[in-house]
Amino acid sequence: MLIIGSDGAFEALPPAMQMLKQGGSALDAVEAAIRIVESQRENHSVGIGGWPNLLGEVELDASIMDGRTRAVGAVGALRGYPHPISVARRVMERLPHVFVVGQGASDFAAEMGFAREEGPTDVAAREWIERIQANVPPEKLPALLQRREMAPWVSLARDPQRVAGTIDVIAIDGQGNIASGVSTSGWAWKYPGRLGDSPIIGAGNYCDNRYGAAACTGFGELAIRGATAHTVVLLMRMGMPLLEACQQALVDLPRPPGAEDESFMNIVAVDRQGNHCGVTNVAAWNKYFYMTPEMDEAMVGHRVFVEERNG
Ligand code: ASP
């Protein structure tokens, strides 16, 4: 049994490990751990406390994958519901689809009886107002708020202080089944409707009992272009050891001309033997958390820094 999570998972792993020890499934543990982080209003990159989009609306993305069957569920740009990971799981279990976004995701959450909670929090709303006032001239505000002219301001989303809080969790249960989940509010001040890698299976999240699992945080557009989580698992399938597969997936990230600066990416991953690792291409983002059954609290894992970059 094992549970690992990205930076931010420290408090979420012990209760989830307890579930695994009591015979709970990897899927249950992943969902439970991520719900804890989604409930932390002071976390501004996940759940209802998340930074809003350009219009001040909180739009949440999440995905969950069952490595036993490769069943998946995902939601994107979900508004009004604080636990996208649970809605994603319900998509997996109740619909013949794998991915539901926008109004459809909110409608489905309502239909499934999830409790509503409207963001942003006061703190996040204040920060949004300050950011908009500081950058958008007053005469341009009506066109922004009426959704007529949003693209000129999307450069605000490239705010290095407002990224990198997405939560990844991967668990292996007592049956040897692996599950992975990712949840995020995405980039602060993003273009409304923007989806990152977190809800996109193969980009920010991938899991297969036969080989292992991987999940990403960082610049989602990059992991989408690189199909990064799936690349890690595919490389393991081809016989590459876990750490090498993660390093290679980072080196391989495609950075088209003009996007060279938007290249930060982190991966956490496990193989089917229960080895785990983290890698990053940002030296400061050097930790993840892991927990095995004999531990009382989550331990820090040190991410391996990958300097080399393609493109
Ligand atoms: N990967 C997330 C996204 O692009 C952001 C993050 O990891 O903080 O939406």
Boltz pocket constraint, residues with backbone or C-beta under 6 A from the ligand:
constraints:
  - pocket:
      binder: B
      contacts: [[A, 45], [A, 163], [A, 164], [A, 165], [A, 166], [A, 184], [A, 185], [A, 186], [A, 187], [A, 195], [A, 196], [A, 197], [A, 198], [A, 204], [A, 216], [A, 217], [A, 218], [A, 219], [A, 220], [A, 221]]
      max_distance: 6.0
